[in-house]
């Protein structure tokens, strides 16, 4: 019997440990992104990741983020299992990002907020 493969282990990072040069991959849903996101983040909802793998860099640091860190941990593990060696999960997600004083922007013209 073939044993199922275990999810790939990926490191967790905190918002205050990030440089401005990281590729921040936001995997939240469209309504969450529209309400507020990190400036310069790249948006690929979690369910679209398999079809859009080519958009995720294989070099440079890729930090995956969602609201609190659960979905992003799954996506980071998925990417690692697909061969990405440069991924980490943002511990605490966008809630931790906002709480650490990092900026949140919205493209809608409304005040930005984390959903």
C-alpha atoms as one frame of an Amber mdcrd trajectory, in Angstrom:
protein
   0.000   0.000   0.000   1.250   3.460  -0.884   1.426   5.853   2.040  -0.103
   9.280   1.411   2.531  11.973   1.343   2.646  14.292   4.293   2.133  18.000
   3.708   5.385  19.807   3.106   6.672  21.761   6.097   7.015  25.469   5.501
   8.311  28.136   7.861   6.102  30.766   9.465   7.233  34.380   9.394   5.919
  37.462  11.163   4.993  40.770   9.517   7.800  42.648  11.270  10.414  40.235
   9.881   9.557  40.942   6.237  11.509  43.125   3.866   9.775  45.177   1.211
  11.313  42.963  -1.493   9.276  39.825  -0.726   6.607  38.587  -3.124   3.475
  38.697  -0.952   0.889  36.254  -2.285  -2.612  36.969  -0.947  -4.818  33.876
  -1.313  -8.031  35.318   0.162 -11.296  35.571  -1.736 -12.101  38.538  -3.962
 -14.351  40.259  -1.391 -11.622  40.020   1.256  -9.032  41.434  -1.160 -11.379
  44.251  -2.216 -11.991  45.269   1.411  -8.288  45.670   2.124  -4.908  44.196
   1.264  -1.229  44.868   1.661   0.215  47.329  -0.827   2.142  45.580  -3.607
   0.606  42.192  -2.743  -0.314  39.803  -5.543  -3.791  38.287  -5.472  -4.493
  34.691  -6.448  -7.428  33.193  -4.525  -6.681  29.817  -2.961  -8.932  27.843
  -5.301  -7.176  29.359  -8.342  -3.630  28.459  -7.274  -3.382  25.114  -9.158
  -4.394  26.744 -12.452  -2.154  29.780 -11.920   1.052  28.184 -10.614   3.099
  29.818 -13.369   2.381  33.216 -11.777   4.136  32.289  -8.521   7.881  33.024
  -8.625  10.291  30.168  -8.061  13.115  32.513  -7.039  13.082  35.163  -4.350
  11.110  34.976  -1.134   7.387  34.196  -1.525   5.245  34.868   1.548   1.684
  33.505   1.442  -1.008  35.360   3.379  -4.725  34.966   4.139  -6.848  36.383
   6.972  -5.357  34.467   9.927  -2.851  32.026   8.430  -4.774  28.774   7.912
  -5.485  28.941   4.194  -2.101  30.454   3.476  -0.363  27.620   5.363  -2.196
  25.137   3.146  -1.210  26.999  -0.018   2.408  27.346   1.117   2.551  23.597
   1.845   0.995  22.885  -1.563   3.558  25.081  -3.305   6.390  23.408  -1.395
   5.045  19.995  -2.407   5.076  21.194  -6.025   8.767  22.061  -5.760   8.807
  25.658  -4.511  11.651  25.995  -2.022  11.171  29.701  -1.423   7.788  29.861
   0.342   6.757  30.751   3.869   3.456  31.391   5.610   2.615  34.748   7.206
   1.821  33.796  10.786  -1.415  35.485  11.874  -2.260  36.551   8.325  -3.631
  39.962   7.421  -4.926  40.447  10.964  -1.327  40.240  12.232  -0.149  42.402
   9.318  -2.611  45.148  10.266  -1.955  44.783  14.018   1.776  45.237  13.442
   1.123  48.644  11.887   1.739  47.591   8.295  -0.402  49.482   5.762  -3.646
  48.133   4.352  -5.105  49.597   1.161  -8.341  49.180  -0.776  -8.855  49.770
  -4.484 -12.537  50.616  -3.987 -12.150  54.132  -2.617 -13.632  52.997   0.709
 -11.578  52.856   3.922  -9.419  49.717   3.931 -10.226  46.976   6.411  -9.317
  43.336   6.882 -12.154  40.862   6.427
